Amino acid sequence: MEKMRVLTRTNELTYELTEIVERVYKGVHLSYEEFYYLDYEVDEDSGMVNKEKKVKHYTKNQMDRNIKALKNSYHIAKGSASPTEIINYRKRFHISASTFSVILGFSKNTISNIENEGITSLSSGRLIKLCLDNRETMITYLKLCDTIDEEKKEELSKRLLEEIY
């Protein structure tokens, strides 16, 4: 993946950097990837720029992504499925994101959004984790789903049952 570039206060292009950070959020120790760029240090009181020292700075986009990463890490620590777990599960059983969403009772785009943006609520993340960890629950939800035709239900059930027995 190509690194993003950021414009510094002196109008020079620099690369976006990342590092794994550890934070305590709501009493939980978390580790996640943080996005930032380096630029000259600025004294907040005087506004003077120290061209001898570069420090971390954040664009609005980076701040938004960092907050999402923090929340996602928190949800996973509290029992939610991670986007990677969902993707791997779907690939393993050949289930599209929209079909998986419908089986779980979400709108068609929910799983795709979670895979791209992260877990948006603890309750949704935990429900998904429960289904990933217990295929019998997944099969029960599949059988209860009235928007998937019987032939497709049977096909999906067979795939899910293959590795159980």
Number of C-alpha atoms within 10 A of each C-alpha: 3 4 10 11 13 18 14 16 10 8 8 10 12 15 14 17 15 12 10 9 12 13 12 11 12 8 7 12 12 18 16 16 14 19 21 20 21 17 21 18 17 15 10 8 6 7 9 11 15 12 10 7 11 14 11 12 15 17 15 8 11 16 15 13 16 18 13 16 20 21 20 26 22 22 22 19 15 14 16 23 26 21 21 13 15 21 17 12 14 16 12 11 15 13 15 13 21 15 19 23 18 20 23 20 15 14 13 16 14 20 25 18 14 22 16 11 14 22 28 15 13 18 14 18 23 19 14 24 18 16 17 18 12 12 16 15 13 20 20 13 16 24 15 14 16 12 12 14 9 13 9 11 18 14 10 16 19 13 14 17 12 9 9 9 4
